Amino acid sequence: MRAKAPPDSGENRGGEAAPAAPGPVCGAVIPMSVSYIPSRPAGLDEDDESPRSEWAWPSPPDPGDLSKRVLQRRTELHLSKAQVAARAGMSLRYLEYVERYPARPDAAALRRLAAALQTTPAALLGAGSHLPPGYGRMADPPLMTKLMPVECHRLIAAGGIGRIGFSTTSGPVVLPVNFAVVAGTIVIRTGEGTMIDGHGDEQVAFEVDHIDEALCQGWSVLVRGMAHRVAHPAELQNIRRDTTLWPWPGGDREVYVRIIPDTITGRRIEVR
């Protein structure tokens, strides 16, 4: 009795052999499709921080302490990510990772990155962050130069952290505040009943400085002038439109104090 051939064998129902499927001819060209995946979208700059650049990463940014210090230092030096990566001898992709996530580069990579950013590995890791700026002793006497008023205005134009000083019945007081510069004047946001509010209509001093530990240099700007509480609705509207101030203490801080400079002086200190 003849066994029944399986359905996929070369034998058909009539008992005749089915023709074999044609196989590839030796040397024949077999067409194939290739999908090209670009390393970066067309038109996207290497330092583009817009949401379009999120396509290349599996998760949103979650920067660690090192990430924030690297980004801050790179911004201070006005360097692109490509420039820092080339100086540090690392890939642009890895530097992007360092600035976006809690990276842990090895000692050699950290030294190269610190050299590219003109700082030290210890500084990138936050050593000395609990100490006052400039606590170290300089190896050579510093050189001091005076700053012109136009340079002073340029240095403080971006706003940031400064110190306001005024006289009280118990003696002079200096307080740290965050500030903005609006139309050449210093604007501070505080709350009702605070010490700054209580001295918001008198002669004050305002100081801003910056110290670069790695480069052993720094600058300071001193503004002297009359302060006043902003009460006119049109003036308040202009300030709120032109700037955004979020005082660090939080809470209800709806008092705006404006300092109109009478004099502005500054100096730069560096070791050469």
C-alpha positions in Angstrom: 0.0 0.0 0.0 1.4 3.3 -1.0 1.9 5.9 1.7 0.2 9.3 1.3 2.6 12.1 0.6 2.6 15.0 3.0 1.0 18.2 1.7 4.3 20.0 1.4 6.2 17.2 -0.4 7.1 17.3 -4.1 4.3 14.9 -5.0 0.9 16.0 -6.1 -2.5 14.3 -5.8 -2.1 12.6 -9.2 1.0 10.8 -8.1 3.2 12.9 -10.3 6.1 14.9 -9.0 5.4 18.6 -8.7 7.9 20.9 -10.3 10.4 22.2 -7.8 10.3 25.8 -6.9 12.9 27.8 -8.8 15.9 28.6 -6.6 18.3 31.5 -6.9 20.5 31.6 -9.8 24.2 31.7 -8.9 25.5 35.3 -9.5 22.1 36.8 -9.8 21.4 40.2 -8.1 18.8 40.0 -5.4 17.1 43.4 -4.8 16.8 44.5 -1.2 15.6 47.6 0.6 17.6 49.6 3.1 16.2 52.0 5.6 18.6 54.9 6.3 18.4 56.3 9.9 20.2 59.6 10.1 22.2 60.3 13.2 20.6 63.7 13.6 17.5 65.2 11.9 18.2 67.4 9.0 18.4 71.1 10.0 19.0 70.3 13.7 22.0 72.0 15.0 24.3 70.1 17.3 23.6 72.5 20.2 19.9 72.7 19.5 18.1 72.4 22.9 14.6 72.5 21.4 12.2 69.7 22.0 13.0 68.3 18.5 16.3 67.0 19.9 14.4 64.7 22.4 13.9 62.2 19.5 17.4 60.8 20.0 17.0 59.9 23.8 14.8 57.3 25.3 13.8 59.3 28.3 13.5 63.0 29.3 16.5 64.8 30.8 17.2 64.1 34.4 20.5 66.0 35.1 22.6 65.2 38.1 25.0 67.5 40.0 27.9 66.9 37.6 25.5 67.5 34.7 24.5 70.9 36.0 28.1 72.0 36.8 29.4 71.0 33.4 26.5 72.9 31.6 27.0 75.9 33.8 30.8 76.0 33.2 30.3 75.5 29.4 27.8 78.3 29.4 30.2 80.6 31.3 32.9 80.0 28.7 30.5 80.4 25.8 31.5 77.0 24.3 29.4 74.7 22.2 29.0 71.1 23.1 31.0 70.1 20.0 33.9 72.4 21.1 34.0 70.9 24.6 33.7 67.3 23.3 36.6 67.9 20.9 38.8 69.4 23.6 38.0 66.6 26.0 38.6 63.9 23.4 35.2 62.4 23.9 32.2 61.9 21.6 29.6 64.5 21.3 27.0 61.9 22.1 28.7 61.1 25.5 29.0 64.8 26.4 25.3 65.2 25.7 24.6 62.2 28.0 26.8 63.8 30.7 24.8 67.0 30.6 21.4 65.2 30.6 21.8 62.4 33.0 23.7 61.4 36.3 26.8 60.2 34.5 29.8 58.7 36.2 32.8 59.2 33.9 36.1 57.5 34.9 39.0 59.5 36.4 40.7 60.0 33.0 37.6 61.2 31.3 36.8 63.6 34.2 40.3 65.1 34.0 40.0 65.7 30.3 36.6 67.2 30.7 37.8 69.5 33.5 40.8 70.6 31.3 38.4 71.3 28.4 36.3 73.5 30.7 39.4 75.2 32.3 38.6 74.0 35.8 39.4 71.1 38.0 37.8 67.6 38.6 37.2 68.6 42.2 35.3 71.7 41.1 33.1 69.7 38.7 32.3 67.3 41.6 31.4 70.1 43.9 34.4 70.2 46.2 34.4 73.3 48.4 30.8 74.2 47.5 30.1 74.7 51.3 33.0 77.2 51.6 32.9 81.0 50.8 34.1 81.8 47.2 37.8 82.7 47.1 38.7 80.9 50.3 42.0 79.6 48.8 45.2 81.6 48.9 46.5 83.0 45.6 50.0 82.0 44.6 50.7 85.5 43.2 49.4 89.0 44.0 46.3 89.8 42.0 46.0 92.6 39.5 43.1 94.9 39.9 41.6 97.1 37.1 38.7 99.5 37.2 35.7 98.9 35.0 34.0 101.6 32.9 30.3 102.2 33.7 29.2 100.7 30.3 31.1 97.5 31.2 29.4 97.4 34.6 26.0 97.7 33.1 26.8 94.8 30.7 28.0 92.5 33.5 24.8 92.9 35.6 22.3 93.2 32.7 21.4 89.5 32.8 20.2 89.7 36.5 20.9 87.1 39.1 22.0 87.3 42.7 23.2 90.5 44.3 23.3 92.2 47.7 21.4 95.2 48.9 22.8 97.3 51.7 21.1 100.0 53.8 21.3 101.7 57.2 19.1 100.7 60.1 18.8 101.9 63.7 20.9 99.0 64.8 23.6 99.6 62.1 24.3 98.7 58.4 22.6 95.6 57.0 23.4 93.7 53.8 21.0 91.1 52.4 21.3 88.7 49.4 18.5 89.0 46.9 17.8 87.9 43.3 17.2 90.8 41.0 16.5 91.9 37.4 17.6 94.9 35.4 14.8 96.8 33.7 15.6 99.9 31.7 18.9 100.4 33.4 17.4 100.1 36.9 17.7 97.4 39.5 14.4 95.7 40.4 13.9 93.5 43.5 10.7 91.7 44.5 9.9 91.3 48.2 7.0 91.0 50.6 5.1 93.5 52.8 6.6 94.0 56.2 10.1 92.7 55.3 13.2 94.6 56.1 13.7 95.5 52.4 10.2 96.8 52.2 10.8 98.9 55.3 13.8 100.5 53.7 12.4 100.6 50.2 12.3 104.4 49.9 15.8 105.5 50.9 19.4 105.6 49.7 20.8 102.2 49.3 23.8 100.3 47.9 23.6 97.3 45.6 26.5 95.0 44.9 26.9 92.1 42.3 30.0 90.0 41.9 31.3 86.9 40.2 34.4 84.8 41.2 36.0 82.1 39.0 38.0 79.9 41.2 39.6 77.9 38.4 40.9 80.9 36.5 41.7 82.9 39.7 39.8 85.9 38.5 36.6 87.8 39.3 34.7 91.1 39.1 32.4 93.2 41.3 30.0 96.0 40.5 28.7 98.5 43.1 25.5 100.6 42.4 24.5 103.5 44.6 21.2 105.2 44.3 17.7 106.0 45.6 15.3 103.1 46.0 11.5 103.4 45.8 8.5 101.1 46.1 6.8 100.7 42.8 3.2 101.8 43.3 2.1 103.3 40.0 -0.1 100.8 38.1 1.5 101.5 34.7 5.0 101.1 36.2 4.0 97.9 37.9 2.5 96.6 34.6 5.7 97.4 32.7 7.9 95.6 35.2 5.8 92.5 35.3 5.7 92.5 31.5 9.5 93.0 31.0 10.8 90.6 33.7 10.0 87.5 35.8 11.2 87.5 39.4 10.7 84.6 41.7 12.2 85.4 45.2 13.9 82.4 46.7 12.0 82.6 50.1 8.7 82.1 48.2 5.3 83.1 49.7 3.5 86.3 49.0 6.1 88.7 47.5 4.1 91.4 45.7 6.2 94.4 46.6 8.6 95.6 43.9 11.5 97.9 44.9 13.3 99.7 42.2 16.8 101.2 42.6 17.7 104.1 40.2 21.5 104.3 40.0 23.2 107.5 40.9 26.7 106.0 40.4 27.9 102.7 39.2 31.5 101.5 39.6 33.3 98.2 39.3 36.6 96.4 39.3 38.1 93.3 37.9 40.7 91.2 39.7 42.8 88.5 38.1 46.1 86.7 38.5 48.3 86.7 35.4 
